[in-house]
Amino acid sequence: MCVPDKYGRHQQNGTTTSGNHVGAVVTSVAKLDMTFHPPLASLREGCGEVNVQR
């Protein structure tokens, strides 16, 4: 199960990318990808069908 948290990050298996600079950069890139290519970004995040169907 994978859902965006209140900061727009994807939580997967109870974890989230945060707490360091690399995590912040990855989150920003993911957000930009989702703005232009939602299905591709979702698959890239490993959430696949869950986000594509939202």
mmCIF file of the N, C-alpha and C atoms, coordinates in Angstrom:
data_MODEL
# 
_entry.id   MODEL 
# 
loop_
_atom_site.group_PDB 
_atom_site.id 
_atom_site.type_symbol 
_atom_site.label_atom_id 
_atom_site.label_alt_id 
_atom_site.label_comp_id 
_atom_site.label_asym_id 
_atom_site.label_entity_id 
_atom_site.label_seq_id 
_atom_site.pdbx_PDB_ins_code 
_atom_site.Cartn_x 
_atom_site.Cartn_y 
_atom_site.Cartn_z 
_atom_site.occupancy 
_atom_site.B_iso_or_equiv 
_atom_site.pdbx_formal_charge 
_atom_site.auth_seq_id 
_atom_site.auth_comp_id 
_atom_site.auth_asym_id 
_atom_site.auth_atom_id 
_atom_site.pdbx_PDB_model_num 
ATOM 1   N N  . MET A 1 1  ? 0.856  -1.192 0.000   1.00 0.00 ? 1  MET A N  1 
ATOM 2   C CA . MET A 1 1  ? 0.000  0.000  0.000   1.00 0.00 ? 1  MET A CA 1 
ATOM 3   C C  . MET A 1 1  ? 0.889  1.238  0.000   1.00 0.00 ? 1  MET A C  1 
ATOM 4   N N  . CYS A 1 2  ? 0.489  2.203  -0.781  1.00 0.00 ? 2  CYS A N  1 
ATOM 5   C CA . CYS A 1 2  ? 1.324  3.381  -0.948  1.00 0.00 ? 2  CYS A CA 1 
ATOM 6   C C  . CYS A 1 2  ? 0.427  4.592  -1.139  1.00 0.00 ? 2  CYS A C  1 
ATOM 7   N N  . VAL A 1 3  ? 0.533  5.560  -0.249  1.00 0.00 ? 3  VAL A N  1 
ATOM 8   C CA . VAL A 1 3  ? -0.292 6.763  -0.360  1.00 0.00 ? 3  VAL A CA 1 
ATOM 9   C C  . VAL A 1 3  ? 0.551  8.002  -0.077  1.00 0.00 ? 3  VAL A C  1 
ATOM 10  N N  . PRO A 1 4  ? 0.240  9.110  -0.741  1.00 0.00 ? 4  PRO A N  1 
ATOM 11  C CA . PRO A 1 4  ? 0.973  10.342 -0.459  1.00 0.00 ? 4  PRO A CA 1 
ATOM 12  C C  . PRO A 1 4  ? 0.639  10.828 0.953   1.00 0.00 ? 4  PRO A C  1 
ATOM 13  N N  . ASP A 1 5  ? 1.640  11.253 1.713   1.00 0.00 ? 5  ASP A N  1 
ATOM 14  C CA . ASP A 1 5  ? 1.356  11.830 3.026   1.00 0.00 ? 5  ASP A CA 1 
ATOM 15  C C  . ASP A 1 5  ? 1.023  13.313 2.861   1.00 0.00 ? 5  ASP A C  1 
ATOM 16  N N  . LYS A 1 6  ? 0.850  14.014 3.971   1.00 0.00 ? 6  LYS A N  1 
ATOM 17  C CA . LYS A 1 6  ? 0.408  15.404 3.889   1.00 0.00 ? 6  LYS A CA 1 
ATOM 18  C C  . LYS A 1 6  ? 1.411  16.310 3.198   1.00 0.00 ? 6  LYS A C  1 
ATOM 19  N N  . TYR A 1 7  ? 2.661  15.832 3.017   1.00 0.00 ? 7  TYR A N  1 
ATOM 20  C CA . TYR A 1 7  ? 3.656  16.632 2.319   1.00 0.00 ? 7  TYR A CA 1 
ATOM 21  C C  . TYR A 1 7  ? 3.762  16.231 0.859   1.00 0.00 ? 7  TYR A C  1 
ATOM 22  N N  . GLY A 1 8  ? 2.922  15.290 0.415   1.00 0.00 ? 8  GLY A N  1 
ATOM 23  C CA . GLY A 1 8  ? 2.940  14.866 -0.977  1.00 0.00 ? 8  GLY A CA 1 
ATOM 24  C C  . GLY A 1 8  ? 3.950  13.773 -1.260  1.00 0.00 ? 8  GLY A C  1 
ATOM 25  N N  . ARG A 1 9  ? 4.619  13.260 -0.211  1.00 0.00 ? 9  ARG A N  1 
ATOM 26  C CA . ARG A 1 9  ? 5.567  12.169 -0.425  1.00 0.00 ? 9  ARG A CA 1 
ATOM 27  C C  . ARG A 1 9  ? 4.807  10.856 -0.431  1.00 0.00 ? 9  ARG A C  1 
ATOM 28  N N  . HIS A 1 10 ? 5.400  9.867  -1.049  1.00 0.00 ? 10 HIS A N  1 
ATOM 29  C CA . HIS A 1 10 ? 4.766  8.554  -1.088  1.00 0.00 ? 10 HIS A CA 1 
ATOM 30  C C  . HIS A 1 10 ? 5.263  7.696  0.058   1.00 0.00 ? 10 HIS A C  1 
ATOM 31  N N  . GLN A 1 11 ? 4.318  7.187  0.836   1.00 0.00 ? 11 GLN A N  1 
ATOM 32  C CA . GLN A 1 11 ? 4.665  6.264  1.907   1.00 0.00 ? 11 GLN A CA 1 
ATOM 33  C C  . GLN A 1 11 ? 4.495  4.851  1.380   1.00 0.00 ? 11 GLN A C  1 
ATOM 34  N N  . GLN A 1 12 ? 5.497  4.036  1.552   1.00 0.00 ? 12 GLN A N  1 
ATOM 35  C CA . GLN A 1 12 ? 5.452  2.676  1.046   1.00 0.00 ? 12 GLN A CA 1 
ATOM 36  C C  . GLN A 1 12 ? 6.000  1.741  2.108   1.00 0.00 ? 12 GLN A C  1 
ATOM 37  N N  . ASN A 1 13 ? 5.220  0.724  2.459   1.00 0.00 ? 13 ASN A N  1 
ATOM 38  C CA . ASN A 1 13 ? 5.637  -0.238 3.477   1.00 0.00 ? 13 ASN A CA 1 
ATOM 39  C C  . ASN A 1 13 ? 5.980  0.454  4.796   1.00 0.00 ? 13 ASN A C  1 
ATOM 40  N N  . GLY A 1 14 ? 5.218  1.492  5.121   1.00 0.00 ? 14 GLY A N  1 
ATOM 41  C CA . GLY A 1 14 ? 5.399  2.164  6.400   1.00 0.00 ? 14 GLY A CA 1 
ATOM 42  C C  . GLY A 1 14 ? 6.584  3.105  6.458   1.00 0.00 ? 14 GLY A C  1 
ATOM 43  N N  . THR A 1 15 ? 7.244  3.348  5.341   1.00 0.00 ? 15 THR A N  1 
ATOM 44  C CA . THR A 1 15 ? 8.391  4.246  5.348   1.00 0.00 ? 15 THR A CA 1 
ATOM 45  C C  . THR A 1 15 ? 8.155  5.392  4.377   1.00 0.00 ? 15 THR A C  1 
ATOM 46  N N  . THR A 1 16 ? 8.950  6.440  4.500   1.00 0.00 ? 16 THR A N  1 
ATOM 47  C CA . THR A 1 16 ? 8.841  7.568  3.589   1.00 0.00 ? 16 THR A CA 1 
ATOM 48  C C  . THR A 1 16 ? 10.215 8.181  3.382   1.00 0.00 ? 16 THR A C  1 
ATOM 49  N N  . THR A 1 17 ? 10.409 8.805  2.249   1.00 0.00 ? 17 THR A N  1 
ATOM 50  C CA . THR A 1 17 ? 11.709 9.425  1.986   1.00 0.00 ? 17 THR A CA 1 
ATOM 51  C C  . THR A 1 17 ? 11.734 10.796 2.649   1.00 0.00 ? 17 THR A C  1 
ATOM 52  N N  . SER A 1 18 ? 12.413 10.905 3.786   1.00 0.00 ? 18 SER A N  1 
ATOM 53  C CA . SER A 1 18 ? 12.504 12.183 4.487   1.00 0.00 ? 18 SER A CA 1 
ATOM 54  C C  . SER A 1 18 ? 13.685 12.138 5.442   1.00 0.00 ? 18 SER A C  1 
ATOM 55  N N  . GLY A 1 19 ? 13.971 13.288 6.044   1.00 0.00 ? 19 GLY A N  1 
ATOM 56  C CA . GLY A 1 19 ? 14.989 13.339 7.074   1.00 0.00 ? 19 GLY A CA 1 
ATOM 57  C C  . GLY A 1 19 ? 16.380 13.648 6.553   1.00 0.00 ? 19 GLY A C  1 
ATOM 58  N N  . ASN A 1 20 ? 16.536 13.754 5.234   1.00 0.00 ? 20 ASN A N  1 
ATOM 59  C CA . ASN A 1 20 ? 17.856 14.122 4.718   1.00 0.00 ? 20 ASN A CA 1 
ATOM 60  C C  . ASN A 1 20 ? 17.717 14.872 3.399   1.00 0.00 ? 20 ASN A C  1 
ATOM 61  N N  . HIS A 1 21 ? 18.809 15.460 2.941   1.00 0.00 ? 21 HIS A N  1 
ATOM 62  C CA . HIS A 1 21 ? 18.775 16.292 1.740   1.00 0.00 ? 21 HIS A CA 1 
ATOM 63  C C  . HIS A 1 21 ? 18.405 15.469 0.511   1.00 0.00 ? 21 HIS A C  1 
ATOM 64  N N  . VAL A 1 22 ? 18.956 14.268 0.417   1.00 0.00 ? 22 VAL A N  1 
ATOM 65  C CA . VAL A 1 22 ? 18.666 13.411 -0.738  1.00 0.00 ? 22 VAL A CA 1 
ATOM 66  C C  . VAL A 1 22 ? 17.172 13.126 -0.807  1.00 0.00 ? 22 VAL A C  1 
ATOM 67  N N  . GLY A 1 23 ? 16.559 12.814 0.334   1.00 0.00 ? 23 GLY A N  1 
ATOM 68  C CA . GLY A 1 23 ? 15.123 12.549 0.364   1.00 0.00 ? 23 GLY A CA 1 
ATOM 69  C C  . GLY A 1 23 ? 14.318 13.741 -0.138  1.00 0.00 ? 23 GLY A C  1 
ATOM 70  N N  . ALA A 1 24 ? 14.729 14.941 0.280   1.00 0.00 ? 24 ALA A N  1 
ATOM 71  C CA . ALA A 1 24 ? 14.020 16.143 -0.140  1.00 0.00 ? 24 ALA A CA 1 
ATOM 72  C C  . ALA A 1 24 ? 14.121 16.333 -1.643  1.00 0.00 ? 24 ALA A C  1 
ATOM 73  N N  . VAL A 1 25 ? 15.310 16.095 -2.200  1.00 0.00 ? 25 VAL A N  1 
ATOM 74  C CA . VAL A 1 25 ? 15.495 16.249 -3.644  1.00 0.00 ? 25 VAL A CA 1 
ATOM 75  C C  . VAL A 1 25 ? 14.650 15.227 -4.400  1.00 0.00 ? 25 VAL A C  1 
ATOM 76  N N  . VAL A 1 26 ? 14.683 13.988 -3.945  1.00 0.00 ? 26 VAL A N  1 
ATOM 77  C CA . VAL A 1 26 ? 13.890 12.935 -4.603  1.00 0.00 ? 26 VAL A CA 1 
ATOM 78  C C  . VAL A 1 26 ? 12.413 13.297 -4.562  1.00 0.00 ? 26 VAL A C  1 
ATOM 79  N N  . THR A 1 27 ? 11.949 13.798 -3.410  1.00 0.00 ? 27 THR A N  1 
ATOM 80  C CA . THR A 1 27 ? 10.543 14.182 -3.274  1.00 0.00 ? 27 THR A CA 1 
ATOM 81  C C  . THR A 1 27 ? 10.191 15.292 -4.265  1.00 0.00 ? 27 THR A C  1 
ATOM 82  N N  . SER A 1 28 ? 11.071 16.287 -4.385  1.00 0.00 ? 28 SER A N  1 
ATOM 83  C CA . SER A 1 28 ? 10.804 17.396 -5.301  1.00 0.00 ? 28 SER A CA 1 
ATOM 84  C C  . SER A 1 28 ? 10.728 16.906 -6.744  1.00 0.00 ? 28 SER A C  1 
ATOM 85  N N  . VAL A 1 29 ? 11.668 16.044 -7.128  1.00 0.00 ? 29 VAL A N  1 
ATOM 86  C CA . VAL A 1 29 ? 11.676 15.505 -8.489  1.00 0.00 ? 29 VAL A CA 1 
ATOM 87  C C  . VAL A 1 29 ? 10.414 14.690 -8.735  1.00 0.00 ? 29 VAL A C  1 
ATOM 88  N N  . ALA A 1 30 ? 10.028 13.889 -7.752  1.00 0.00 ? 30 ALA A N  1 
ATOM 89  C CA . ALA A 1 30 ? 8.823  13.070 -7.898  1.00 0.00 ? 30 ALA A CA 1 
ATOM 90  C C  . ALA A 1 30 ? 7.598  13.958 -8.085  1.00 0.00 ? 30 ALA A C  1 
ATOM 91  N N  . LYS A 1 31 ? 7.526  15.042 -7.323  1.00 0.00 ? 31 LYS A N  1 
ATOM 92  C CA . LYS A 1 31 ? 6.394  15.962 -7.454  1.00 0.00 ? 31 LYS A CA 1 
ATOM 93  C C  . LYS A 1 31 ? 6.354  16.559 -8.855  1.00 0.00 ? 31 LYS A C  1 
ATOM 94  N N  . LEU A 1 32 ? 7.513  16.978 -9.371  1.00 0.00 ? 32 LEU A N  1 
ATOM 95  C CA . LEU A 1 32 ? 7.565  17.550 -10.710 1.00 0.00 ? 32 LEU A CA 1 
ATOM 96  C C  . LEU A 1 32 ? 7.140  16.514 -11.744 1.00 0.00 ? 32 LEU A C  1 
ATOM 97  N N  . ASP A 1 33 ? 7.634  15.281 -11.596 1.00 0.00 ? 33 ASP A N  1 
ATOM 98  C CA . ASP A 1 33 ? 7.246  14.222 -12.528 1.00 0.00 ? 33 ASP A CA 1 
ATOM 99  C C  . ASP A 1 33 ? 5.739  14.017 -12.507 1.00 0.00 ? 33 ASP A C  1 
ATOM 100 N N  . MET A 1 34 ? 5.150  14.010 -11.312 1.00 0.00 ? 34 MET A N  1 
ATOM 101 C CA . MET A 1 34 ? 3.711  13.766 -11.187 1.00 0.00 ? 34 MET A CA 1 
ATOM 102 C C  . MET A 1 34 ? 2.905  14.889 -11.815 1.00 0.00 ? 34 MET A C  1 
ATOM 103 N N  . THR A 1 35 ? 3.471  16.090 -11.818 1.00 0.00 ? 35 THR A N  1 
ATOM 104 C CA . THR A 1 35 ? 2.762  17.221 -12.417 1.00 0.00 ? 35 THR A CA 1 
ATOM 105 C C  . THR A 1 35 ? 2.580  17.016 -13.920 1.00 0.00 ? 35 THR A C  1 
ATOM 106 N N  . PHE A 1 36 ? 3.580  16.429 -14.560 1.00 0.00 ? 36 PHE A N  1 
ATOM 107 C CA . PHE A 1 36 ? 3.545  16.279 -16.007 1.00 0.00 ? 36 PHE A CA 1 
ATOM 108 C C  . PHE A 1 36 ? 3.179  14.870 -16.475 1.00 0.00 ? 36 PHE A C  1 
ATOM 109 N N  . HIS A 1 37 ? 3.568  13.863 -15.705 1.00 0.00 ? 37 HIS A N  1 
ATOM 110 C CA . HIS A 1 37 ? 3.311  12.480 -16.117 1.00 0.00 ? 37 HIS A CA 1 
ATOM 111 C C  . HIS A 1 37 ? 2.830  11.649 -14.924 1.00 0.00 ? 37 HIS A C  1 
ATOM 112 N N  . PRO A 1 38 ? 1.600  11.851 -14.477 1.00 0.00 ? 38 PRO A N  1 
ATOM 113 C CA . PRO A 1 38 ? 1.115  11.149 -13.289 1.00 0.00 ? 38 PRO A CA 1 
ATOM 114 C C  . PRO A 1 38 ? 1.279  9.625  -13.360 1.00 0.00 ? 38 PRO A C  1 
ATOM 115 N N  . PRO A 1 39 ? 0.834  8.954  -14.441 1.00 0.00 ? 39 PRO A N  1 
ATOM 116 C CA . PRO A 1 39 ? 0.947  7.496  -14.466 1.00 0.00 ? 39 PRO A CA 1 
ATOM 117 C C  . PRO A 1 39 ? 2.398  7.024  -14.413 1.00 0.00 ? 39 PRO A C  1 
ATOM 118 N N  . LEU A 1 40 ? 3.271  7.676  -15.187 1.00 0.00 ? 40 LEU A N  1 
ATOM 119 C CA . LEU A 1 40 ? 4.673  7.271  -15.211 1.00 0.00 ? 40 LEU A CA 1 
ATOM 120 C C  . LEU A 1 40 ? 5.317  7.489  -13.848 1.00 0.00 ? 40 LEU A C  1 
ATOM 121 N N  . ALA A 1 41 ? 5.014  8.626  -13.224 1.00 0.00 ? 41 ALA A N  1 
ATOM 122 C CA . ALA A 1 41 ? 5.589  8.917  -11.914 1.00 0.00 ? 41 ALA A CA 1 
ATOM 123 C C  . ALA A 1 41 ? 5.115  7.879  -10.895 1.00 0.00 ? 41 ALA A C  1 
ATOM 124 N N  . SER A 1 42 ? 3.839  7.511  -10.976 1.00 0.00 ? 42 SER A N  1 
ATOM 125 C CA . SER A 1 42 ? 3.301  6.544  -10.024 1.00 0.00 ? 42 SER A CA 1 
ATOM 126 C C  . SER A 1 42 ? 4.002  5.204  -10.179 1.00 0.00 ? 42 SER A C  1 
ATOM 127 N N  . LEU A 1 43 ? 4.184  4.767  -11.416 1.00 0.00 ? 43 LEU A N  1 
ATOM 128 C CA . LEU A 1 43 ? 4.866  3.503  -11.642 1.00 0.00 ? 43 LEU A CA 1 
ATOM 129 C C  . LEU A 1 43 ? 6.304  3.582  -11.157 1.00 0.00 ? 43 LEU A C  1 
ATOM 130 N N  . ARG A 1 44 ? 6.935  4.726  -11.392 1.00 0.00 ? 44 ARG A N  1 
ATOM 131 C CA . ARG A 1 44 ? 8.325  4.915  -10.991 1.00 0.00 ? 44 ARG A CA 1 
ATOM 132 C C  . ARG A 1 44 ? 8.444  4.863  -9.463  1.00 0.00 ? 44 ARG A C  1 
ATOM 133 N N  . GLU A 1 45 ? 7.425  5.357  -8.770  1.00 0.00 ? 45 GLU A N  1 
ATOM 134 C CA . GLU A 1 45 ? 7.430  5.349  -7.312  1.00 0.00 ? 45 GLU A CA 1 
ATOM 135 C C  . GLU A 1 45 ? 7.174  3.949  -6.763  1.00 0.00 ? 45 GLU A C  1 
ATOM 136 N N  . GLY A 1 46 ? 6.745  3.024  -7.623  1.00 0.00 ? 46 GLY A N  1 
ATOM 137 C CA . GLY A 1 46 ? 6.488  1.663  -7.163  1.00 0.00 ? 46 GLY A CA 1 
ATOM 138 C C  . GLY A 1 46 ? 5.065  1.483  -6.670  1.00 0.00 ? 46 GLY A C  1 
ATOM 139 N N  . CYS A 1 47 ? 4.198  2.462  -6.944  1.00 0.00 ? 47 CYS A N  1 
ATOM 140 C CA . CYS A 1 47 ? 2.819  2.376  -6.473  1.00 0.00 ? 47 CYS A CA 1 
ATOM 141 C C  . CYS A 1 47 ? 1.914  1.850  -7.577  1.00 0.00 ? 47 CYS A C  1 
ATOM 142 N N  . GLY A 1 48 ? 2.359  1.979  -8.796  1.00 0.00 ? 48 GLY A N  1 
ATOM 143 C CA . GLY A 1 48 ? 1.644  1.412  -9.939  1.00 0.00 ? 48 GLY A CA 1 
ATOM 144 C C  . GLY A 1 48 ? 0.161  1.710  -9.956  1.00 0.00 ? 48 GLY A C  1 
ATOM 145 N N  . GLU A 1 49 ? -0.635 0.661  -9.920  1.00 0.00 ? 49 GLU A N  1 
ATOM 146 C CA . GLU A 1 49 ? -2.071 0.770  -10.114 1.00 0.00 ? 49 GLU A CA 1 
ATOM 147 C C  . GLU A 1 49 ? -2.756 1.661  -9.081  1.00 0.00 ? 49 GLU A C  1 
ATOM 148 N N  . VAL A 1 50 ? -2.243 1.677  -7.859  1.00 0.00 ? 50 VAL A N  1 
ATOM 149 C CA . VAL A 1 50 ? -2.895 2.444  -6.804  1.00 0.00 ? 50 VAL A CA 1 
ATOM 150 C C  . VAL A 1 50 ? -3.043 3.907  -7.204  1.00 0.00 ? 50 VAL A C  1 
ATOM 151 N N  . ASN A 1 51 ? -1.934 4.540  -7.629  1.00 0.00 ? 51 ASN A N  1 
ATOM 152 C CA . ASN A 1 51 ? -2.004 5.954  -7.969  1.00 0.00 ? 51 ASN A CA 1 
ATOM 153 C C  . ASN A 1 51 ? -2.586 6.195  -9.355  1.00 0.00 ? 51 ASN A C  1 
ATOM 154 N N  . VAL A 1 52 ? -2.372 5.273  -10.282 1.00 0.00 ? 52 VAL A N  1 
ATOM 155 C CA . VAL A 1 52 ? -2.907 5.465  -11.626 1.00 0.00 ? 52 VAL A CA 1 
ATOM 156 C C  . VAL A 1 52 ? -4.426 5.543  -11.575 1.00 0.00 ? 52 VAL A C  1 
ATOM 157 N N  . GLN A 1 53 ? -5.042 4.789  -10.678 1.00 0.00 ? 53 GLN A N  1 
ATOM 158 C CA . GLN A 1 53 ? -6.499 4.747  -10.605 1.00 0.00 ? 53 GLN A CA 1 
ATOM 159 C C  . GLN A 1 53 ? -7.089 5.855  -9.747  1.00 0.00 ? 53 GLN A C  1 
ATOM 160 N N  . ARG A 1 54 ? -6.249 6.629  -9.053  1.00 0.00 ? 54 ARG A N  1 
ATOM 161 C CA . ARG A 1 54 ? -6.787 7.682  -8.191  1.00 0.00 ? 54 ARG A CA 1 
ATOM 162 C C  . ARG A 1 54 ? -7.476 8.762  -9.009  1.00 0.00 ? 54 ARG A C  1 
# 
